[in-house]
Amino acid sequence: MNDIALSRLPPELAAQIRAEAERSGASWEDTVVRLLRNALAAPAGADTARRRDLSDLAGTWTQEDADEFDRNLAEQRRIQPQDWQ
């Protein structure tokens, strides 16, 4: 494996890498290699920011998917009289 030395690494970036290494339980070097691999595997222009929401899924359903979901949800919400006796 080739060695690489980074100079002028912004402190906030170093802190993010260190936090990621601690979170994943990996070494600093392994974390940098993983982050580089992930960044290079992403399509050009892809948004690689880590999110904690479901925004990547927004807008992925067709109208037919949404209609089926609504029908199934309505069925689940219907009160069955025998359940209340």
Secondary structure, 3 states (H helix, E strand, C coil): CCCCCCCCCCHHHHHHHHHHHHHHCCCHHHHHHHHHHHHHHCCCCCCCCCCCCCCCCCCCCCHHHHHHHHHHHHHHHCCCHHHHC
